[in-house]
Structures are given as structure tokens and as C-alpha cells.
Amino acid sequence: MGGNRRYPEHGEKLREERELRDAAKAGPLQSLTPEQLALHAHPLTVAPERHQPITRAWLRFGTTDVRVTVRACRWTDHAVGIETRIHNHVLRAWVWRGAVDPW
């Protein structure tokens, strides 16, 4: 099967969307708890929407892990608040900073 020479990244994007949809069937998107975040003890940075870094992160749905492209919306020194989409549905979660690629 040939690739798309005009839009070579399109196939990768479709594959990632399929993996994300399949992972979401395994259960709800898991997020860090308020105790794990400890926002009262760590300064929070909130990025303006136009300047939110695009990166890749490991997300967990039920017991299924998947690495996908996300937008880093906010962060502390140990956690990152991410956002991604499945179709038109926005998913948000807090993940450990080590689960996110540096931007």
C-alpha cells in the first residue's frame, strides 16, 4: 500500500486517532488526584491558548496506555495539565511531568 506523498503526516495522524479511540474504549481517561497535584504547594503556570506547547504524552484509559499528541495547557514543576481531542470531544487530564515529552 502506498503512502500519501502530498500529506505524508496524514497517515500518522489517522493512526494516532485510531489508537486513541481504541484506548478510550478500555475505560475513562485517568488523571492525577488533588493530593498528587498538591497545587497549594506548587506554583501553577497557565499558558495562554495561543502559546500552549504541542507535545506528546502518555495517557492512560482504564489499564491501557497510549502515547499521543497533546496540548500542554498548564503545568507545575512535577505535573502537566494536558488537552487532546477524540473527534470533537475534548479530553483533559493531569499527568506526571515525566509522561510528557519536553517542549
LOBANU-735781 format. One record per atom (N, C-alpha, C): chain; residue number from 1; x, y, z. Coordinates in pm, whole numbers. Example, Ala and Ser with C-alpha at 12.3 -4.5 7.8 and 13.67 -1.06 7.14 Angstrom:
+-----+-----+--------+--------+--------+
: mol : seq :      X :      Y :      Z :
+-----+-----+--------+--------+--------+
:   A :   1 :   1319 :   -569 :    780 :
:   A :   1 :   1230 :   -450 :    780 :
:   A :   1 :   1320 :   -330 :    780 :
:   A :   2 :   1285 :   -225 :    708 :
:   A :   2 :   1367 :   -106 :    714 :
:   A :   2 :   1290 :      3 :    787 :
+-----+-----+--------+--------+--------+
END
This chain:
+-----+-----+--------+--------+--------+
: mol : seq :      X :      Y :      Z :
+-----+-----+--------+--------+--------+
:   A :   1 :     84 :   -117 :      0 :
:   A :   1 :      0 :      0 :      0 :
:   A :   1 :     88 :    124 :      0 :
:   A :   2 :     58 :    219 :    -86 :
:   A :   2 :    140 :    338 :    -99 :
:   A :   2 :    108 :    442 :      7 :
:   A :   3 :    200 :    535 :     22 :
:   A :   3 :    180 :    643 :    117 :
:   A :   3 :    127 :    767 :     47 :
:   A :   4 :     95 :    866 :    121 :
:   A :   4 :     46 :    991 :     68 :
:   A :   4 :    165 :   1085 :     58 :
:   A :   5 :    213 :   1108 :    -66 :
:   A :   5 :    331 :   1193 :    -83 :
:   A :   5 :    300 :   1340 :    -60 :
:   A :   6 :    177 :   1380 :    -84 :
:   A :   6 :    142 :   1520 :    -67 :
:   A :   6 :    128 :   1557 :     80 :
:   A :   7 :     67 :   1468 :    159 :
:   A :   7 :     47 :   1491 :    303 :
:   A :   7 :    100 :   1370 :    380 :
:   A :   8 :    232 :   1355 :    388 :
:   A :   8 :    288 :   1234 :    449 :
:   A :   8 :    252 :   1216 :    596 :
:   A :   9 :    224 :   1326 :    668 :
:   A :   9 :    191 :   1316 :    811 :
:   A :   9 :     47 :   1273 :    833 :
:   A :  10 :    -35 :   1275 :    730 :
:   A :  10 :   -177 :   1242 :    745 :
:   A :  10 :   -198 :   1098 :    792 :
:   A :  11 :   -123 :   1004 :    737 :
:   A :  11 :   -136 :    864 :    778 :
:   A :  11 :   -101 :    844 :    924 :
:   A :  12 :      3 :    912 :    971 :
:   A :  12 :     43 :    904 :   1112 :
:   A :  12 :    -66 :    962 :   1202 :
:   A :  13 :   -127 :   1073 :   1159 :
:   A :  13 :   -233 :   1136 :   1237 :
:   A :  13 :   -354 :   1042 :   1247 :
:   A :  14 :   -391 :    978 :   1139 :
:   A :  14 :   -503 :    884 :   1140 :
:   A :  14 :   -474 :    765 :   1230 :
:   A :  15 :   -352 :    714 :   1225 :
:   A :  15 :   -313 :    601 :   1310 :
:   A :  15 :   -323 :    640 :   1457 :
:   A :  16 :   -274 :    759 :   1492 :
:   A :  16 :   -280 :    806 :   1630 :
:   A :  16 :   -424 :    823 :   1678 :
:   A :  17 :   -510 :    879 :   1591 :
:   A :  17 :   -651 :    895 :   1627 :
:   A :  17 :   -718 :    760 :   1651 :
:   A :  18 :   -685 :    662 :   1570 :
:   A :  18 :   -741 :    527 :   1587 :
:   A :  18 :   -694 :    465 :   1719 :
:   A :  19 :   -565 :    480 :   1750 :
:   A :  19 :   -512 :    428 :   1877 :
:   A :  19 :   -579 :    495 :   1996 :
:   A :  20 :   -602 :    625 :   1987 :
:   A :  20 :   -665 :    699 :   2095 :
:   A :  20 :   -810 :    653 :   2114 :
:   A :  21 :   -884 :    636 :   2005 :
:   A :  21 :  -1022 :    587 :   2015 :
:   A :  21 :  -1027 :    447 :   2074 :
:   A :  22 :   -936 :    360 :   2030 :
:   A :  22 :   -933 :    223 :   2083 :
:   A :  22 :   -899 :    222 :   2232 :
:   A :  23 :   -803 :    305 :   2273 :
:   A :  23 :   -765 :    311 :   2414 :
:   A :  23 :   -880 :    362 :   2499 :
:   A :  24 :   -955 :    459 :   2447 :
:   A :  24 :  -1066 :    517 :   2522 :
:   A :  24 :  -1176 :    415 :   2551 :
:   A :  25 :  -1182 :    309 :   2472 :
:   A :  25 :  -1280 :    202 :   2496 :
:   A :  25 :  -1246 :    121 :   2620 :
:   A :  26 :  -1120 :    129 :   2666 :
:   A :  26 :  -1075 :     50 :   2780 :
:   A :  26 :  -1118 :    109 :   2914 :
:   A :  27 :  -1167 :    232 :   2913 :
:   A :  27 :  -1209 :    295 :   3037 :
:   A :  27 :  -1191 :    444 :   3031 :
:   A :  28 :  -1222 :    514 :   3140 :
:   A :  28 :  -1211 :    660 :   3142 :
:   A :  28 :  -1065 :    705 :   3143 :
:   A :  29 :  -1042 :    826 :   3094 :
:   A :  29 :   -909 :    886 :   3099 :
:   A :  29 :   -873 :    911 :   3245 :
:   A :  30 :   -758 :    861 :   3286 :
:   A :  30 :   -716 :    878 :   3425 :
:   A :  30 :   -636 :   1007 :   3441 :
:   A :  31 :   -654 :   1071 :   3554 :
:   A :  31 :   -588 :   1197 :   3585 :
:   A :  31 :   -530 :   1189 :   3726 :
:   A :  32 :   -431 :   1272 :   3754 :
:   A :  32 :   -376 :   1277 :   3889 :
:   A :  32 :   -481 :   1329 :   3987 :
:   A :  33 :   -472 :   1286 :   4109 :
:   A :  33 :   -564 :   1329 :   4214 :
:   A :  33 :   -521 :   1465 :   4269 :
:   A :  34 :   -611 :   1535 :   4337 :
:   A :  34 :   -572 :   1663 :   4400 :
:   A :  34 :   -455 :   1645 :   4498 :
:   A :  35 :   -451 :   1533 :   4569 :
:   A :  35 :   -340 :   1508 :   4662 :
:   A :  35 :   -209 :   1494 :   4586 :
:   A :  36 :   -212 :   1427 :   4471 :
:   A :  36 :    -90 :   1412 :   4391 :
:   A :  36 :    -47 :   1546 :   4332 :
:   A :  37 :   -143 :   1628 :   4290 :
:   A :  37 :   -110 :   1758 :   4232 :
:   A :  37 :    -54 :   1855 :   4335 :
:   A :  38 :   -112 :   1858 :   4453 :
:   A :  38 :    -68 :   1948 :   4560 :
:   A :  38 :    -52 :   2091 :   4508 :
:   A :  39 :   -156 :   2141 :   4441 :
:   A :  39 :   -148 :   2275 :   4383 :
:   A :  39 :   -126 :   2384 :   4488 :
:   A :  40 :   -163 :   2358 :   4612 :
:   A :  40 :   -140 :   2455 :   4719 :
:   A :  40 :      8 :   2471 :   4750 :
:   A :  41 :     90 :   2372 :   4712 :
:   A :  41 :    232 :   2375 :   4746 :
:   A :  41 :    324 :   2399 :   4626 :
:   A :  42 :    267 :   2401 :   4505 :
:   A :  42 :    349 :   2417 :   4384 :
:   A :  42 :    292 :   2529 :   4298 :
:   A :  43 :    379 :   2621 :   4250 :
:   A :  43 :    330 :   2727 :   4163 :
:   A :  43 :    275 :   2670 :   4032 :
:   A :  44 :    167 :   2728 :   3984 :
:   A :  44 :    100 :   2682 :   3863 :
:   A :  44 :    121 :   2783 :   3751 :
:   A :  45 :    164 :   2734 :   3635 :
:   A :  45 :    176 :   2815 :   3516 :
:   A :  45 :     62 :   2781 :   3423 :
:   A :  46 :    -11 :   2881 :   3377 :
:   A :  46 :   -120 :   2862 :   3281 :
:   A :  46 :    -79 :   2932 :   3152 :
:   A :  47 :    -68 :   2856 :   3045 :
:   A :  47 :    -27 :   2912 :   2917 :
:   A :  47 :   -147 :   2972 :   2844 :
:   A :  48 :   -132 :   3091 :   2785 :
:   A :  48 :   -240 :   3145 :   2704 :
:   A :  48 :   -268 :   3049 :   2588 :
:   A :  49 :   -391 :   3042 :   2544 :
:   A :  49 :   -430 :   2944 :   2442 :
:   A :  49 :   -341 :   2948 :   2318 :
:   A :  50 :   -303 :   3066 :   2274 :
:   A :  50 :   -220 :   3078 :   2153 :
:   A :  50 :    -78 :   3028 :   2174 :
:   A :  51 :    -35 :   3013 :   2299 :
:   A :  51 :    103 :   2975 :   2327 :
:   A :  51 :    116 :   2842 :   2400 :
:   A :  52 :     15 :   2759 :   2390 :
:   A :  52 :     20 :   2629 :   2456 :
:   A :  52 :    105 :   2534 :   2372 :
:   A :  53 :    212 :   2479 :   2431 :
:   A :  53 :    300 :   2390 :   2354 :
:   A :  53 :    229 :   2263 :   2308 :
:   A :  54 :    260 :   2220 :   2187 :
:   A :  54 :    213 :   2092 :   2135 :
:   A :  54 :    326 :   1993 :   2159 :
:   A :  55 :    293 :   1882 :   2221 :
:   A :  55 :    394 :   1782 :   2255 :
:   A :  55 :    329 :   1643 :   2253 :
:   A :  56 :    401 :   1544 :   2298 :
:   A :  56 :    345 :   1408 :   2306 :
:   A :  56 :    349 :   1364 :   2451 :
:   A :  57 :    248 :   1285 :   2490 :
:   A :  57 :    239 :   1240 :   2629 :
:   A :  57 :    177 :   1102 :   2635 :
:   A :  58 :    209 :   1031 :   2742 :
:   A :  58 :    147 :    903 :   2771 :
:   A :  58 :     19 :    929 :   2850 :
:   A :  59 :    -92 :    874 :   2801 :
:   A :  59 :   -219 :    883 :   2870 :
:   A :  59 :   -265 :    743 :   2905 :
:   A :  60 :   -347 :    732 :   3008 :
:   A :  60 :   -399 :    601 :   3049 :
:   A :  60 :   -551 :    604 :   3052 :
:   A :  61 :   -608 :    509 :   2980 :
:   A :  61 :   -753 :    486 :   2978 :
:   A :  61 :   -776 :    350 :   3041 :
:   A :  62 :   -837 :    346 :   3159 :
:   A :  62 :   -851 :    217 :   3227 :
:   A :  62 :   -713 :    159 :   3254 :
:   A :  63 :   -683 :     46 :   3193 :
:   A :  63 :   -550 :    -16 :   3208 :
:   A :  63 :   -469 :     -6 :   3079 :
:   A :  64 :   -516 :     73 :   2984 :
:   A :  64 :   -448 :     85 :   2854 :
:   A :  64 :   -373 :    217 :   2845 :
:   A :  65 :   -245 :    209 :   2812 :
:   A :  65 :   -162 :    327 :   2793 :
:   A :  65 :   -148 :    356 :   2644 :
:   A :  66 :   -147 :    485 :   2610 :
:   A :  66 :   -132 :    526 :   2471 :
:   A :  66 :    -53 :    657 :   2468 :
:   A :  67 :     39 :    669 :   2371 :
:   A :  67 :    120 :    790 :   2358 :
:   A :  67 :     63 :    871 :   2242 :
:   A :  68 :     19 :    995 :   2270 :
:   A :  68 :    -49 :   1076 :   2169 :
:   A :  68 :     -1 :   1221 :   2174 :
:   A :  69 :    -37 :   1294 :   2070 :
:   A :  69 :     -8 :   1437 :   2063 :
:   A :  69 :   -109 :   1511 :   2151 :
:   A :  70 :    -57 :   1601 :   2234 :
:   A :  70 :   -141 :   1676 :   2327 :
:   A :  70 :   -100 :   1823 :   2326 :
:   A :  71 :   -184 :   1904 :   2387 :
:   A :  71 :   -153 :   2044 :   2409 :
:   A :  71 :   -130 :   2060 :   2560 :
:   A :  72 :    -15 :   2117 :   2597 :
:   A :  72 :     15 :   2142 :   2739 :
:   A :  72 :    -47 :   2276 :   2777 :
:   A :  73 :   -153 :   2272 :   2856 :
:   A :  73 :   -229 :   2393 :   2890 :
:   A :  73 :   -180 :   2461 :   3017 :
:   A :  74 :   -135 :   2379 :   3112 :
:   A :  74 :    -87 :   2432 :   3240 :
:   A :  74 :     10 :   2331 :   3299 :
:   A :  75 :     93 :   2376 :   3391 :
:   A :  75 :    191 :   2285 :   3449 :
:   A :  75 :    244 :   2339 :   3581 :
:   A :  76 :    296 :   2245 :   3660 :
:   A :  76 :    371 :   2275 :   3781 :
:   A :  76 :    509 :   2215 :   3759 :
:   A :  77 :    590 :   2215 :   3864 :
:   A :  77 :    724 :   2157 :   3849 :
:   A :  77 :    720 :   2004 :   3840 :
:   A :  78 :    606 :   1940 :   3869 :
:   A :  78 :    601 :   1794 :   3863 :
:   A :  78 :    482 :   1735 :   3787 :
:   A :  79 :    391 :   1820 :   3736 :
:   A :  79 :    273 :   1770 :   3665 :
:   A :  79 :    238 :   1863 :   3549 :
:   A :  80 :    169 :   1807 :   3449 :
:   A :  80 :    128 :   1885 :   3332 :
:   A :  80 :    -20 :   1861 :   3308 :
:   A :  81 :    -95 :   1969 :   3292 :
:   A :  81 :   -236 :   1960 :   3253 :
:   A :  81 :   -244 :   1958 :   3102 :
:   A :  82 :   -292 :   1848 :   3045 :
:   A :  82 :   -293 :   1831 :   2900 :
:   A :  82 :   -435 :   1833 :   2847 :
:   A :  83 :   -442 :   1853 :   2715 :
:   A :  83 :   -571 :   1851 :   2646 :
:   A :  83 :   -549 :   1783 :   2510 :
:   A :  84 :   -641 :   1697 :   2472 :
:   A :  84 :   -640 :   1636 :   2340 :
:   A :  84 :   -784 :   1615 :   2297 :
:   A :  85 :   -805 :   1569 :   2177 :
:   A :  85 :   -941 :   1552 :   2124 :
:   A :  85 :   -959 :   1414 :   2064 :
:   A :  86 :  -1080 :   1361 :   2081 :
:   A :  86 :  -1127 :   1245 :   2006 :
:   A :  86 :  -1249 :   1296 :   1931 :
:   A :  87 :  -1239 :   1303 :   1800 :
:   A :  87 :  -1341 :   1367 :   1716 :
:   A :  87 :  -1356 :   1510 :   1766 :
:   A :  88 :  -1472 :   1551 :   1809 :
:   A :  88 :  -1492 :   1687 :   1860 :
:   A :  88 :  -1502 :   1690 :   2011 :
:   A :  89 :  -1469 :   1579 :   2076 :
:   A :  89 :  -1478 :   1571 :   2221 :
:   A :  89 :  -1341 :   1604 :   2282 :
:   A :  90 :  -1337 :   1706 :   2367 :
:   A :  90 :  -1212 :   1747 :   2432 :
:   A :  90 :  -1188 :   1663 :   2557 :
:   A :  91 :  -1067 :   1609 :   2569 :
:   A :  91 :  -1027 :   1533 :   2687 :
:   A :  91 :   -920 :   1612 :   2760 :
:   A :  92 :   -935 :   1623 :   2892 :
:   A :  92 :   -837 :   1694 :   2974 :
:   A :  92 :   -796 :   1605 :   3091 :
:   A :  93 :   -669 :   1614 :   3126 :
:   A :  93 :   -619 :   1537 :   3241 :
:   A :  93 :   -489 :   1599 :   3290 :
:   A :  94 :   -456 :   1565 :   3413 :
:   A :  94 :   -325 :   1597 :   3469 :
:   A :  94 :   -242 :   1470 :   3465 :
:   A :  95 :   -118 :   1481 :   3417 :
:   A :  95 :    -27 :   1366 :   3413 :
:   A :  95 :    106 :   1408 :   3475 :
:   A :  96 :    184 :   1310 :   3517 :
:   A :  96 :    317 :   1339 :   3570 :
:   A :  96 :    403 :   1401 :   3461 :
:   A :  97 :    487 :   1493 :   3497 :
:   A :  97 :    572 :   1562 :   3401 :
:   A :  97 :    660 :   1464 :   3322 :
:   A :  98 :    702 :   1356 :   3384 :
:   A :  98 :    784 :   1255 :   3315 :
:   A :  98 :    710 :   1182 :   3205 :
:   A :  99 :    577 :   1190 :   3203 :
:   A :  99 :    497 :   1125 :   3098 :
:   A :  99 :    485 :   1211 :   2974 :
:   A : 100 :    540 :   1334 :   2978 :
:   A : 100 :    527 :   1430 :   2869 :
:   A : 100 :    665 :   1457 :   2810 :
:   A : 101 :    673 :   1456 :   2676 :
:   A : 101 :    798 :   1492 :   2611 :
:   A : 101 :    831 :   1639 :   2637 :
:   A : 102 :    959 :   1673 :   2652 :
:   A : 102 :    994 :   1815 :   2671 :
:   A : 102 :    952 :   1897 :   2550 :
:   A : 103 :    916 :   2021 :   2575 :
:   A : 103 :    879 :   2108 :   2462 :
:   A : 103 :    971 :   2227 :   2455 :
+-----+-----+--------+--------+--------+
END
